[in-house]
Amino acid sequence: MPKSKKNAAPKPAGSATGEVHLMDRELRRHVAALLDGGHAHATFDQAVANLAPELRGRKPEAGTEAGPYTAWQLLEHLRIAQWDILEFSRTPGHISPEWPSGYWPATAKPPDPRSWARSVQSFRADLQAMKNLVLDPATDLFAVIAHGQGQTILREALLVADHNAYHIGQLVLLPKLLGAWKE
């Protein structure tokens, strides 16, 4: 065998430029779809769509699967945690809230009638911003975030999707635990 072939590194699968770009685009598309929810989980919009205002500040009985949280507490926790992960992902000087107190609202009920809608809108906007970050071809999904401790944008996006799915599941279960389940 000629020396040049013997010393050549094996060509990795998918190393053709067009194929790599296609795989990159597909990965981004799949991660964005995971952030949207659905598929095997309820979406955020499905979870909050029919949650009656009078239920938003009620807790289920102690020891239930949803934990000791109201819908308002879960919504705010989702919003705050997602915002924190997004800002960590894109802002070098970002300082995260204190754990755990900074990730939960101070009250069990929305403080005023418009708080719920503002929180929902903020959650949606930050989710879209995370999706935009993932879908932007200029974002290196695998590069270590310079101000982090080994995290990547891909890891942070997957963390948002996982965390959201968990707590959205609690929001879906809450009306059933409160005796307000509608088939």
OpenMM code with the backbone's topology and positions (N, CA, C; nanometers):
from openmm import Vec3, app, unit

residues = "MET PRO LYS SER LYS LYS ASN ALA ALA PRO LYS PRO ALA GLY SER ALA THR GLY GLU VAL HIS LEU MET ASP ARG GLU LEU ARG ARG HIS VAL ALA ALA LEU LEU ASP GLY GLY HIS ALA HIS ALA THR PHE ASP GLN ALA VAL ALA ASN LEU ALA PRO GLU LEU ARG GLY ARG LYS PRO GLU ALA GLY THR GLU ALA GLY PRO TYR THR ALA TRP GLN LEU LEU GLU HIS LEU ARG ILE ALA GLN TRP ASP ILE LEU GLU PHE SER ARG THR PRO GLY HIS ILE SER PRO GLU TRP PRO SER GLY TYR TRP PRO ALA THR ALA LYS PRO PRO ASP PRO ARG SER TRP ALA ARG SER VAL GLN SER PHE ARG ALA ASP LEU GLN ALA MET LYS ASN LEU VAL LEU ASP PRO ALA THR ASP LEU PHE ALA VAL ILE ALA HIS GLY GLN GLY GLN THR ILE LEU ARG GLU ALA LEU LEU VAL ALA ASP HIS ASN ALA TYR HIS ILE GLY GLN LEU VAL LEU LEU PRO LYS LEU LEU GLY ALA TRP LYS GLU".split()
positions = [
    Vec3(0.0845, -0.1162, 0.0000),
    Vec3(0.0000, 0.0000, 0.0000),
    Vec3(0.0896, 0.1232, 0.0000),
    Vec3(0.0575, 0.2230, -0.0802),
    Vec3(0.1405, 0.3441, -0.0834),
    Vec3(0.1364, 0.4149, 0.0522),
    Vec3(0.2483, 0.4776, 0.0840),
    Vec3(0.2630, 0.5419, 0.2138),
    Vec3(0.1549, 0.6475, 0.2383),
    Vec3(0.1182, 0.7245, 0.1383),
    Vec3(0.0208, 0.8307, 0.1580),
    Vec3(-0.1145, 0.7745, 0.2018),
    Vec3(-0.1551, 0.6596, 0.1505),
    Vec3(-0.2824, 0.5987, 0.1914),
    Vec3(-0.2721, 0.5428, 0.3336),
    Vec3(-0.1572, 0.4828, 0.3653),
    Vec3(-0.1377, 0.4197, 0.4946),
    Vec3(-0.1443, 0.5228, 0.6083),
    Vec3(-0.0894, 0.6422, 0.5896),
    Vec3(-0.0839, 0.7440, 0.6938),
    Vec3(-0.2055, 0.8364, 0.6940),
    Vec3(-0.2914, 0.8248, 0.5951),
    Vec3(-0.4078, 0.9140, 0.5882),
    Vec3(-0.5085, 0.8765, 0.6970),
    Vec3(-0.5637, 0.9785, 0.7569),
    Vec3(-0.6660, 0.9555, 0.8592),
    Vec3(-0.7933, 0.9072, 0.7912),
    Vec3(-0.8662, 0.8186, 0.8569),
    Vec3(-0.9912, 0.7735, 0.7974),
    Vec3(-1.0882, 0.8904, 0.7835),
    Vec3(-1.1637, 0.8912, 0.6770),
    Vec3(-1.2599, 0.9981, 0.6509),
    Vec3(-1.3857, 0.9710, 0.7336),
    Vec3(-1.4237, 1.0654, 0.8210),
    Vec3(-1.5428, 1.0426, 0.9030),
    Vec3(-1.6701, 1.0421, 0.8190),
    Vec3(-1.7665, 0.9664, 0.8635),
    Vec3(-1.8946, 0.9623, 0.7938),
    Vec3(-1.9557, 1.1014, 0.7961),
    Vec3(-2.0149, 1.1410, 0.6845),
    Vec3(-2.0798, 1.2711, 0.6769),
    Vec3(-1.9840, 1.3870, 0.6662),
    Vec3(-1.8608, 1.3620, 0.6229),
    Vec3(-1.7633, 1.4692, 0.6183),
    Vec3(-1.7754, 1.5548, 0.4931),
    Vec3(-1.8535, 1.5148, 0.3962),
    Vec3(-1.8745, 1.5990, 0.2806),
    Vec3(-1.9465, 1.7250, 0.3264),
    Vec3(-1.9005, 1.8389, 0.2786),
    Vec3(-1.9526, 1.9673, 0.3250),
    Vec3(-2.1044, 1.9761, 0.3191),
    Vec3(-2.1646, 1.9368, 0.2102),
    Vec3(-2.3096, 1.9426, 0.1969),
    Vec3(-2.3804, 1.8553, 0.2982),
    Vec3(-2.3254, 1.7378, 0.3226),
    Vec3(-2.3863, 1.6461, 0.4191),
    Vec3(-2.3743, 1.7000, 0.5616),
    Vec3(-2.2623, 1.7617, 0.5938),
    Vec3(-2.2429, 1.8193, 0.7265),
    Vec3(-2.3418, 1.9331, 0.7477),
    Vec3(-2.3588, 2.0185, 0.6476),
    Vec3(-2.4548, 2.1286, 0.6594),
    Vec3(-2.5959, 2.0765, 0.6764),
    Vec3(-2.6309, 1.9710, 0.6062),
    Vec3(-2.7633, 1.9110, 0.6186),
    Vec3(-2.7832, 1.8537, 0.7591),
    Vec3(-2.6825, 1.7828, 0.8101),
    Vec3(-2.6921, 1.7268, 0.9453),
    Vec3(-2.7038, 1.8381, 1.0492),
    Vec3(-2.6280, 1.9464, 1.0315),
    Vec3(-2.6336, 2.0595, 1.1228),
    Vec3(-2.7731, 2.1218, 1.1212),
    Vec3(-2.8275, 2.1433, 1.0041),
    Vec3(-2.9614, 2.2014, 0.9902),
    Vec3(-3.0672, 2.1118, 1.0545),
    Vec3(-3.0548, 1.9807, 1.0326),
    Vec3(-3.1511, 1.8866, 1.0899),
    Vec3(-3.1411, 1.8816, 1.2422),
    Vec3(-3.0198, 1.8847, 1.2953),
    Vec3(-3.0028, 1.8865, 1.4406),
    Vec3(-3.0703, 2.0102, 1.4984),
    Vec3(-3.0461, 2.1249, 1.4393),
    Vec3(-3.1068, 2.2489, 1.4863),
    Vec3(-3.2589, 2.2405, 1.4806),
    Vec3(-3.3114, 2.1871, 1.3729),
    Vec3(-3.4560, 2.1735, 1.3559),
    Vec3(-3.5148, 2.0819, 1.4627),
    Vec3(-3.4474, 1.9716, 1.4903),
    Vec3(-3.4962, 1.8770, 1.5926),
    Vec3(-3.4925, 1.9381, 1.7330),
    Vec3(-3.3866, 2.0113, 1.7639),
    Vec3(-3.3773, 2.0742, 1.8960),
    Vec3(-3.4852, 2.1813, 1.9107),
    Vec3(-3.5088, 2.2602, 1.8055),
    Vec3(-3.6148, 2.3619, 1.8099),
    Vec3(-3.7511, 2.2961, 1.8299),
    Vec3(-3.7751, 2.1846, 1.7634),
    Vec3(-3.9022, 2.1126, 1.7800),
    Vec3(-3.9144, 2.0590, 1.9227),
    Vec3(-3.8058, 2.0120, 1.9798),
    Vec3(-3.8072, 1.9638, 2.1180),
    Vec3(-3.8401, 2.0789, 2.2131),
    Vec3(-3.7852, 2.1968, 2.1868),
    Vec3(-3.8151, 2.3133, 2.2697),
    Vec3(-3.9628, 2.3511, 2.2608),
    Vec3(-4.0221, 2.3342, 2.1449),
    Vec3(-4.1654, 2.3640, 2.1279),
    Vec3(-4.2531, 2.2717, 2.2111),
    Vec3(-4.2063, 2.1525, 2.2387),
    Vec3(-4.2869, 2.0554, 2.3113),
    Vec3(-4.3796, 1.9827, 2.2168),
    Vec3(-4.4749, 1.9143, 2.2738),
    Vec3(-4.5627, 1.8333, 2.1906),
    Vec3(-4.5015, 1.6956, 2.1761),
    Vec3(-4.5295, 1.6306, 2.0666),
    Vec3(-4.4796, 1.4955, 2.0419),
    Vec3(-4.5228, 1.4047, 2.1576),
    Vec3(-4.4375, 1.3774, 2.2528),
    Vec3(-4.4715, 1.2892, 2.3646),
    Vec3(-4.5193, 1.3676, 2.4868),
    Vec3(-4.5213, 1.4998, 2.4786),
    Vec3(-4.5583, 1.5833, 2.5926),
    Vec3(-4.6599, 1.6885, 2.5497),
    Vec3(-4.7328, 1.7415, 2.6453),
    Vec3(-4.8197, 1.8564, 2.6185),
    Vec3(-4.7314, 1.9782, 2.5935),
    Vec3(-4.7807, 2.0694, 2.5136),
    Vec3(-4.7076, 2.1940, 2.4924),
    Vec3(-4.7394, 2.2913, 2.6058),
    Vec3(-4.6586, 2.3932, 2.6161),
    Vec3(-4.6822, 2.4975, 2.7150),
    Vec3(-4.8201, 2.5598, 2.6932),
    Vec3(-4.8508, 2.5935, 2.5687),
    Vec3(-4.9798, 2.6573, 2.5395),
    Vec3(-5.0973, 2.5668, 2.5751),
    Vec3(-5.0836, 2.4374, 2.5528),
    Vec3(-5.1902, 2.3443, 2.5921),
    Vec3(-5.2067, 2.3422, 2.7444),
    Vec3(-5.0967, 2.3495, 2.8151),
    Vec3(-5.1017, 2.3418, 2.9617),
    Vec3(-5.1657, 2.4647, 3.0251),
    Vec3(-5.1452, 2.5827, 2.9658),
    Vec3(-5.1976, 2.7047, 3.0276),
    Vec3(-5.3284, 2.7530, 2.9656),
    Vec3(-5.3690, 2.6955, 2.8536),
    Vec3(-5.4841, 2.7453, 2.7775),
    Vec3(-5.6139, 2.7476, 2.8575),
    Vec3(-5.6448, 2.6421, 2.9252),
    Vec3(-5.7747, 2.6316, 2.9918),
    Vec3(-5.7640, 2.6274, 3.1436),
    Vec3(-5.6597, 2.6849, 3.1962),
    Vec3(-5.6434, 2.6866, 3.3408),
    Vec3(-5.7210, 2.8065, 3.3962),
    Vec3(-5.8325, 2.7793, 3.4558),
    Vec3(-5.9218, 2.8847, 3.5048),
    Vec3(-5.8507, 2.9758, 3.6051),
    Vec3(-5.8769, 3.1061, 3.5985),
    Vec3(-5.8114, 3.2005, 3.6902),
    Vec3(-5.8255, 3.1632, 3.8380),
    Vec3(-5.9378, 3.1077, 3.8766),
    Vec3(-5.9567, 3.0732, 4.0187),
    Vec3(-5.8694, 2.9553, 4.0627),
    Vec3(-5.8151, 2.8808, 3.9678),
    Vec3(-5.7276, 2.7674, 4.0012),
    Vec3(-5.5805, 2.8075, 4.0087),
    Vec3(-5.5453, 2.9224, 3.9578),
    Vec3(-5.4044, 2.9614, 3.9433),
    Vec3(-5.3314, 2.9788, 4.0757),
    Vec3(-5.4036, 3.0027, 4.1839),
    Vec3(-5.3400, 3.0202, 4.3144),
    Vec3(-5.3722, 2.9111, 4.4137),
    Vec3(-5.4332, 2.8011, 4.3652),
    Vec3(-5.4698, 2.6907, 4.4557),
    Vec3(-5.3658, 2.5800, 4.4505),
    Vec3(-5.3370, 2.5241, 4.5684),
    Vec3(-5.2441, 2.4105, 4.5780),
    Vec3(-5.3239, 2.2826, 4.5913),
    Vec3(-5.2720, 2.1741, 4.5321),
    Vec3(-5.3352, 2.0439, 4.5568),
    Vec3(-5.3040, 1.9982, 4.6990),
    Vec3(-5.3725, 1.8958, 4.7417),
    Vec3(-5.3471, 1.8423, 4.8755),
    Vec3(-5.2018, 1.7979, 4.8881),
    Vec3(-5.1502, 1.8044, 5.0074),
    Vec3(-5.0118, 1.7650, 5.0340),
    Vec3(-4.9889, 1.6202, 4.9924),
    Vec3(-4.8715, 1.5941, 4.9403),
    Vec3(-4.8324, 1.4579, 4.9051),
    Vec3(-4.8766, 1.4131, 4.7667),
    Vec3(-4.9297, 1.5031, 4.6853),
    Vec3(-4.9718, 1.4637, 4.5511),
    Vec3(-4.8559, 1.4725, 4.4525),
    Vec3(-4.8774, 1.4188, 4.3335),
    Vec3(-4.7721, 1.4103, 4.2319),
    Vec3(-4.7239, 1.5459, 4.1821),
    Vec3(-4.8061, 1.6494, 4.1860),
    Vec3(-4.7668, 1.7801, 4.1346),
    Vec3(-4.6806, 1.8574, 4.2341),
    Vec3(-4.6690, 1.8077, 4.3537),
    Vec3(-4.5912, 1.8779, 4.4538),
    Vec3(-4.6730, 1.9869, 4.5192),
    Vec3(-4.6127, 2.0615, 4.6060),
    Vec3(-4.6856, 2.1617, 4.6844),
    Vec3(-4.6954, 2.2974, 4.6134),
    Vec3(-4.7171, 2.2969, 4.4816),
    Vec3(-4.7123, 2.4205, 4.4060),
    Vec3(-4.8468, 2.4575, 4.3450),
    Vec3(-4.8675, 2.5869, 4.3311),
    Vec3(-4.9828, 2.6366, 4.2580),
    Vec3(-4.9433, 2.6519, 4.1110),
    Vec3(-5.0415, 2.6716, 4.0263),
    Vec3(-5.0126, 2.6951, 3.8845),
    Vec3(-4.9284, 2.8214, 3.8681),
    Vec3(-4.9568, 2.9240, 3.9473),
    Vec3(-4.8785, 3.0470, 3.9400),
    Vec3(-4.7321, 3.0213, 3.9758),
    Vec3(-4.7081, 2.9457, 4.0804),
    Vec3(-4.5708, 2.9162, 4.1189),
    Vec3(-4.4987, 2.8371, 4.0101),
    Vec3(-4.5679, 2.7404, 3.9505),
    Vec3(-4.5063, 2.6616, 3.8433),
    Vec3(-4.4783, 2.7477, 3.7206),
    Vec3(-4.5739, 2.8321, 3.6829),
    Vec3(-4.5546, 2.9199, 3.5673),
    Vec3(-4.4357, 3.0129, 3.5888),
    Vec3(-4.4309, 3.0772, 3.7040),
    Vec3(-4.3203, 3.1685, 3.7314),
    Vec3(-4.1865, 3.0942, 3.7384),
    Vec3(-4.1856, 2.9764, 3.7964),
    Vec3(-4.0622, 2.8972, 3.8013),
    Vec3(-4.0158, 2.8628, 3.6600),
    Vec3(-4.1075, 2.8207, 3.5768),
    Vec3(-4.0744, 2.7927, 3.4367),
    Vec3(-4.0157, 2.9168, 3.3693),
    Vec3(-4.0813, 3.0291, 3.3864),
    Vec3(-4.0366, 3.1539, 3.3225),
    Vec3(-3.8984, 3.1955, 3.3715),
    Vec3(-3.8801, 3.1961, 3.5020),
    Vec3(-3.7532, 3.2413, 3.5600),
    Vec3(-3.6384, 3.1481, 3.5200),
    Vec3(-3.6582, 3.0181, 3.5325),
    Vec3(-3.5519, 2.9226, 3.4999),
    Vec3(-3.5154, 2.9300, 3.3513),
    Vec3(-3.6158, 2.9371, 3.2648),
    Vec3(-3.5882, 2.9451, 3.1210),
    Vec3(-3.5144, 3.0751, 3.0877),
    Vec3(-3.5590, 3.1863, 3.1461),
    Vec3(-3.4925, 3.3151, 3.1258),
    Vec3(-3.3468, 3.3082, 3.1705),
    Vec3(-3.3234, 3.2480, 3.2859),
    Vec3(-3.1876, 3.2374, 3.3393),
    Vec3(-3.0976, 3.1570, 3.2454),
    Vec3(-3.1470, 3.0452, 3.1968),
    Vec3(-3.0667, 2.9613, 3.1067),
    Vec3(-3.0404, 3.0345, 2.9754),
    Vec3(-3.1422, 3.1015, 2.9220),
    Vec3(-3.1252, 3.1795, 2.7989),
    Vec3(-3.0204, 3.2874, 2.8183),
    Vec3(-3.0333, 3.3651, 2.9255),
    Vec3(-2.9384, 3.4742, 2.9481),
    Vec3(-2.7976, 3.4220, 2.9738),
    Vec3(-2.7849, 3.3132, 3.0468),
    Vec3(-2.6530, 3.2523, 3.0648),
    Vec3(-2.5943, 3.2140, 2.9292),
    Vec3(-2.6779, 3.1636, 2.8403),
    Vec3(-2.6320, 3.1162, 2.7098),
    Vec3(-2.5829, 3.2280, 2.6193),
    Vec3(-2.6372, 3.3486, 2.6359),
    Vec3(-2.6041, 3.4542, 2.5402),
    Vec3(-2.5413, 3.5795, 2.6010),
    Vec3(-2.5317, 3.5875, 2.7337),
    Vec3(-2.4830, 3.7102, 2.7968),
    Vec3(-2.3694, 3.6782, 2.8938),
    Vec3(-2.2466, 3.7134, 2.8572),
    Vec3(-2.1326, 3.6812, 2.9439),
    Vec3(-2.1425, 3.7353, 3.0863),
    Vec3(-2.1980, 3.8515, 3.1088),
    Vec3(-2.2043, 3.9095, 3.2428),
    Vec3(-2.3270, 3.8713, 3.3226),
    Vec3(-2.4072, 3.7782, 3.2709),
    Vec3(-2.5314, 3.7423, 3.3396),
    Vec3(-2.5033, 3.6813, 3.4763),
    Vec3(-2.5825, 3.7241, 3.5740),
    Vec3(-2.5740, 3.6681, 3.7092),
    Vec3(-2.7068, 3.5996, 3.7379),
    Vec3(-2.7008, 3.4724, 3.7674),
    Vec3(-2.8208, 3.3939, 3.7949),
    Vec3(-2.8805, 3.4317, 3.9298),
    Vec3(-3.0125, 3.4133, 3.9432),
    Vec3(-3.0746, 3.4369, 4.0741),
    Vec3(-3.0192, 3.3397, 4.1785),
    Vec3(-3.0384, 3.3758, 4.3032),
    Vec3(-2.9968, 3.2873, 4.4117),
    Vec3(-3.0847, 3.1619, 4.4101),
    Vec3(-3.0216, 3.0456, 4.4315),
    Vec3(-3.0959, 2.9198, 4.4329),
    Vec3(-3.1268, 2.8837, 4.5775),
    Vec3(-3.2455, 2.8391, 4.6092),
    Vec3(-3.3628, 2.8218, 4.5229),
    Vec3(-3.4581, 2.9407, 4.5239),
    Vec3(-3.4397, 3.0330, 4.6202),
    Vec3(-3.5394, 3.1389, 4.6394),
    Vec3(-3.5601, 3.2269, 4.5160),
    Vec3(-3.4579, 3.2494, 4.4392),
    Vec3(-3.4688, 3.3360, 4.3223),
    Vec3(-3.5404, 3.2737, 4.2043),
    Vec3(-3.5718, 3.1459, 4.2132),
    Vec3(-3.6362, 3.0756, 4.1016),
    Vec3(-3.7849, 3.0501, 4.1253),
    Vec3(-3.8374, 3.0986, 4.2343),
    Vec3(-3.9784, 3.0787, 4.2676),
    Vec3(-4.0389, 3.2120, 4.3069),
    Vec3(-4.1673, 3.2348, 4.2744),
    Vec3(-4.2301, 3.3613, 4.3119),
    Vec3(-4.2534, 3.3688, 4.4626),
    Vec3(-4.2675, 3.4897, 4.5110),
    Vec3(-4.2894, 3.5106, 4.6548),
    Vec3(-4.4315, 3.4770, 4.6970),
    Vec3(-4.5246, 3.4777, 4.6029),
    Vec3(-4.6650, 3.4551, 4.6371),
    Vec3(-4.7185, 3.3292, 4.5683),
    Vec3(-4.8200, 3.2692, 4.6280),
    Vec3(-4.8833, 3.1502, 4.5704),
    Vec3(-4.9814, 3.1864, 4.4602),
    Vec3(-5.0296, 3.3115, 4.4618),
    Vec3(-5.1266, 3.3584, 4.3621),
    Vec3(-5.0641, 3.4704, 4.2798),
    Vec3(-5.1106, 3.4885, 4.1574),
    Vec3(-5.0643, 3.6051, 4.0808),
    Vec3(-5.0946, 3.7332, 4.1583),
    Vec3(-5.0002, 3.8257, 4.1664),
    Vec3(-5.0217, 3.9469, 4.2466),
    Vec3(-5.1304, 4.0400, 4.1927),
    Vec3(-5.1577, 4.0337, 4.0639),
    Vec3(-5.2647, 4.1150, 4.0067),
    Vec3(-5.3205, 4.0422, 3.8843),
    Vec3(-5.4357, 4.0854, 3.8351),
    Vec3(-5.5011, 4.0124, 3.7252),
    Vec3(-5.4179, 4.0011, 3.5969),
    Vec3(-5.3265, 4.0932, 3.5724),
    Vec3(-5.2475, 4.0883, 3.4487),
    Vec3(-5.1160, 4.0119, 3.4622),
    Vec3(-5.0782, 3.9752, 3.5827),
    Vec3(-4.9494, 3.9063, 3.6049),
    Vec3(-4.9414, 3.7746, 3.5293),
    Vec3(-5.0489, 3.6989, 3.5291),
    Vec3(-5.0503, 3.5697, 3.4604),
    Vec3(-5.0196, 3.5881, 3.3121),
    Vec3(-5.0907, 3.6785, 3.2464),
    Vec3(-5.0713, 3.7011, 3.1027),
    Vec3(-4.9303, 3.7519, 3.0732),
    Vec3(-4.8766, 3.8394, 3.1571),
    Vec3(-4.7395, 3.8889, 3.1368),
    Vec3(-4.6387, 3.7760, 3.1493),
    Vec3(-4.6572, 3.6891, 3.2465),
    Vec3(-4.5650, 3.5779, 3.2663),
    Vec3(-4.5710, 3.4801, 3.1488),
    Vec3(-4.6930, 3.4503, 3.1026),
    Vec3(-4.7087, 3.3613, 2.9861),
    Vec3(-4.6395, 3.4219, 2.8648),
    Vec3(-4.6608, 3.5506, 2.8409),
    Vec3(-4.5998, 3.6165, 2.7247),
    Vec3(-4.4480, 3.6183, 2.7349),
    Vec3(-4.3978, 3.6440, 2.8531),
    Vec3(-4.2529, 3.6455, 2.8739),
    Vec3(-4.1929, 3.5069, 2.8510),
    Vec3(-4.2616, 3.4033, 2.9010),
    Vec3(-4.2154, 3.2666, 2.8784),
    Vec3(-4.2074, 3.2384, 2.7286),
    Vec3(-4.3137, 3.2727, 2.6555),
    Vec3(-4.3170, 3.2482, 2.5106),
    Vec3(-4.2050, 3.3227, 2.4387),
    Vec3(-4.1822, 3.4479, 2.4762),
    Vec3(-4.0776, 3.5280, 2.4116),
    Vec3(-3.9394, 3.4685, 2.4365),
    Vec3(-3.9120, 3.4270, 2.5594),
    Vec3(-3.7816, 3.3682, 2.5895),
    Vec3(-3.7644, 3.2324, 2.5226),
    Vec3(-3.8714, 3.1559, 2.5129),
    Vec3(-3.8644, 3.0280, 2.4420),
    Vec3(-3.8304, 3.0527, 2.2952),
    Vec3(-3.8941, 3.1514, 2.2349),
    Vec3(-3.8641, 3.1838, 2.0947),
    Vec3(-3.7198, 3.2310, 2.0799),
    Vec3(-3.6712, 3.3085, 2.1758),
    Vec3(-3.5321, 3.3548, 2.1710),
    Vec3(-3.4347, 3.2371, 2.1787),
    Vec3(-3.4650, 3.1389, 2.2633),
    Vec3(-3.3795, 3.0197, 2.2709),
    Vec3(-3.3839, 2.9431, 2.1386),
    Vec3(-3.5029, 2.9285, 2.0814),
    Vec3(-3.5143, 2.8607, 1.9522),
    Vec3(-3.4369, 2.9366, 1.8445),
    Vec3(-3.4473, 3.0694, 1.8453),
    Vec3(-3.3733, 3.1496, 1.7476),
    Vec3(-3.2228, 3.1300, 1.7627),
    Vec3(-3.1758, 3.1231, 1.8848),
    Vec3(-3.0341, 3.0999, 1.9106),
    Vec3(-2.9909, 2.9647, 1.8537),
    Vec3(-3.0711, 2.8637, 1.8765),
    Vec3(-3.0410, 2.7287, 1.8262),
    Vec3(-3.0465, 2.7242, 1.6739),
    Vec3(-3.1448, 2.7901, 1.6157),
    Vec3(-3.1637, 2.7838, 1.4704),
    Vec3(-3.0667, 2.8714, 1.3917),
    Vec3(-3.0013, 2.9650, 1.4588),
    Vec3(-2.9068, 3.0549, 1.3909),
    Vec3(-2.7818, 2.9766, 1.3500),
    Vec3(-2.7541, 2.9667, 1.2187),
    Vec3(-2.6358, 2.8917, 1.1741),
    Vec3(-2.5047, 2.9492, 1.2278),
    Vec3(-2.5057, 3.0747, 1.2710),
    Vec3(-2.3843, 3.1349, 1.3269),
    Vec3(-2.3567, 3.0866, 1.4691),
    Vec3(-2.4552, 3.0262, 1.5344),
    Vec3(-2.4372, 2.9735, 1.6695),
    Vec3(-2.3698, 2.8372, 1.6615),
    Vec3(-2.2536, 2.8250, 1.7233),
    Vec3(-2.1854, 2.6953, 1.7309),
    Vec3(-2.2463, 2.6200, 1.8493),
    Vec3(-2.3277, 2.5227, 1.8187),
    Vec3(-2.3978, 2.4478, 1.9230),
    Vec3(-2.3038, 2.3701, 2.0141),
    Vec3(-2.1849, 2.3379, 1.9644),
    Vec3(-2.0929, 2.2517, 2.0383),
    Vec3(-1.9786, 2.3266, 2.1065),
    Vec3(-1.9660, 2.4560, 2.0802),
    Vec3(-1.8571, 2.5331, 2.1422),
    Vec3(-1.8872, 2.5515, 2.2903),
    Vec3(-1.7850, 2.5389, 2.3705),
    Vec3(-1.7994, 2.5613, 2.5142),
    Vec3(-1.8261, 2.7099, 2.5371),
    Vec3(-1.9269, 2.7408, 2.6165),
    Vec3(-1.9603, 2.8796, 2.6491),
    Vec3(-1.8461, 2.9363, 2.7329),
    Vec3(-1.7854, 3.0429, 2.6837),
    Vec3(-1.6623, 3.0962, 2.7430),
    Vec3(-1.6764, 3.1290, 2.8917),
    Vec3(-1.7885, 3.1801, 2.9337),
    Vec3(-1.8053, 3.2212, 3.0737),
    Vec3(-1.8679, 3.1106, 3.1590),
    Vec3(-1.8809, 2.9917, 3.1039),
    Vec3(-1.9402, 2.8805, 3.1766),
    Vec3(-1.8361, 2.7859, 3.2339),
    Vec3(-1.8830, 2.6661, 3.2638),
    Vec3(-1.7953, 2.5632, 3.3189),
    Vec3(-1.8081, 2.4358, 3.2366),
    Vec3(-1.7983, 2.4509, 3.1051),
    Vec3(-1.8049, 2.3369, 3.0158),
    Vec3(-1.9372, 2.3243, 2.9415),
    Vec3(-2.0346, 2.4105, 2.9705),
    Vec3(-2.1638, 2.4045, 2.9040),
    Vec3(-2.1518, 2.4491, 2.7578),
    Vec3(-2.2435, 2.3997, 2.6758),
    Vec3(-2.2550, 2.4405, 2.5361),
    Vec3(-2.3978, 2.4908, 2.5136),
    Vec3(-2.4203, 2.5572, 2.4026),
    Vec3(-2.5557, 2.6023, 2.3691),
    Vec3(-2.6461, 2.4806, 2.3517),
    Vec3(-2.5951, 2.3752, 2.2912),
    Vec3(-2.6762, 2.2539, 2.2742),
    Vec3(-2.7185, 2.2002, 2.4105),
    Vec3(-2.6281, 2.1914, 2.5023),
    Vec3(-2.6599, 2.1411, 2.6367),
    Vec3(-2.7636, 2.2302, 2.7041),
    Vec3(-2.7508, 2.3616, 2.6914),
    Vec3(-2.8442, 2.4535, 2.7551),
    Vec3(-2.9828, 2.4448, 2.6916),
    Vec3(-2.9891, 2.4297, 2.5601),
    Vec3(-3.1188, 2.4144, 2.4929),
    Vec3(-3.1863, 2.2850, 2.5354),
    Vec3(-3.1105, 2.1780, 2.5464),
    Vec3(-3.1670, 2.0508, 2.5922),
    Vec3(-3.2115, 2.0601, 2.7381),
    Vec3(-3.1382, 2.1358, 2.8186),
    Vec3(-3.1763, 2.1582, 2.9574),
    Vec3(-3.3099, 2.2328, 2.9652),
    Vec3(-3.3272, 2.3354, 2.8825),
    Vec3(-3.4544, 2.4089, 2.8789),
    Vec3(-3.5679, 2.3139, 2.8414),
    Vec3(-3.5480, 2.2345, 2.7362),
    Vec3(-3.6534, 2.1421, 2.6910),
    Vec3(-3.6889, 2.0423, 2.8007),
    Vec3(-3.5896, 1.9872, 2.8670),
    Vec3(-3.6127, 1.8886, 2.9729),
    Vec3(-3.6836, 1.9520, 3.0924),
    Vec3(-3.6338, 2.0632, 3.1388),
    Vec3(-3.6920, 2.1320, 3.2539),
    Vec3(-3.8350, 2.1739, 3.2240),
    Vec3(-3.8581, 2.2304, 3.1059),
    Vec3(-3.9928, 2.2729, 3.0692),
    Vec3(-4.0884, 2.1540, 3.0638),
    Vec3(-4.0468, 2.0433, 3.0036),
    Vec3(-4.1345, 1.9263, 2.9922),
    Vec3(-4.1762, 1.8765, 3.1311),
    Vec3(-4.0848, 1.8756, 3.2240),
    Vec3(-4.1141, 1.8283, 3.3595),
    Vec3(-4.2225, 1.9141, 3.4248),
    Vec3(-4.2005, 2.0465, 3.4261),
    Vec3(-4.2938, 2.1340, 3.4959),
    Vec3(-4.4229, 2.1579, 3.4176),
    Vec3(-4.4182, 2.1513, 3.2864),
    Vec3(-4.5421, 2.1587, 3.2083),
    Vec3(-4.6282, 2.0364, 3.2399),
    Vec3(-4.5661, 1.9225, 3.2604),
    Vec3(-4.6393, 1.8034, 3.3032),
    Vec3(-4.7103, 1.8269, 3.4354),
    Vec3(-4.6457, 1.8956, 3.5276),
    Vec3(-4.7103, 1.9288, 3.6546),
    Vec3(-4.8291, 2.0224, 3.6331),
    Vec3(-4.8136, 2.1186, 3.5427),
    Vec3(-4.9243, 2.2099, 3.5127),
    Vec3(-5.0433, 2.1364, 3.4515),
    Vec3(-5.0153, 2.0379, 3.3678),
    Vec3(-5.1221, 1.9592, 3.3057),
    Vec3(-5.1964, 1.8780, 3.4117),
    Vec3(-5.1236, 1.8245, 3.5060),
    Vec3(-5.1814, 1.7407, 3.6104),
    Vec3(-5.2584, 1.8208, 3.7166),
    Vec3(-5.2222, 1.9440, 3.7355),
    Vec3(-5.2788, 2.0258, 3.8427),
    Vec3(-5.4318, 2.0339, 3.8427),
    Vec3(-5.4992, 2.0629, 3.7313),
    Vec3(-5.6471, 2.0691, 3.7367),
    Vec3(-5.7102, 1.9377, 3.7825),
    Vec3(-5.6507, 1.8266, 3.7449),
    Vec3(-5.7043, 1.6965, 3.7886),
    Vec3(-5.6914, 1.6835, 3.9406),
    Vec3(-5.5777, 1.7233, 3.9942),
    Vec3(-5.5553, 1.7143, 4.1373),
    Vec3(-5.6418, 1.8110, 4.2167),
    Vec3(-5.6863, 1.9171, 4.1509),
    Vec3(-5.7701, 2.0170, 4.2163),
    Vec3(-5.9198, 1.9863, 4.1950),
    Vec3(-5.9501, 1.8759, 4.1292),
    Vec3(-6.0885, 1.8380, 4.1068),
    Vec3(-6.1566, 1.9180, 3.9972),
    Vec3(-6.0793, 1.9775, 3.9082),
    Vec3(-6.1358, 2.0601, 3.8013),
    Vec3(-6.1022, 2.0052, 3.6639),
    Vec3(-6.0773, 1.8764, 3.6544),
    Vec3(-6.0377, 1.8122, 3.5286),
    Vec3(-6.1518, 1.8114, 3.4295),
    Vec3(-6.1248, 1.8533, 3.3063),
    Vec3(-6.2239, 1.8502, 3.1990),
    Vec3(-6.1755, 1.7544, 3.0927),
    Vec3(-6.2578, 1.6573, 3.0606),
    Vec3(-6.2201, 1.5593, 2.9569),
    Vec3(-6.2221, 1.6239, 2.8206),
] * unit.nanometer
topology = app.Topology()
chain = topology.addChain("A")
for resn in residues:
    res = topology.addResidue(resn, chain)
    for name in ("N", "CA", "C"):
        topology.addAtom(name, app.Element.getBySymbol(name[0]), res)
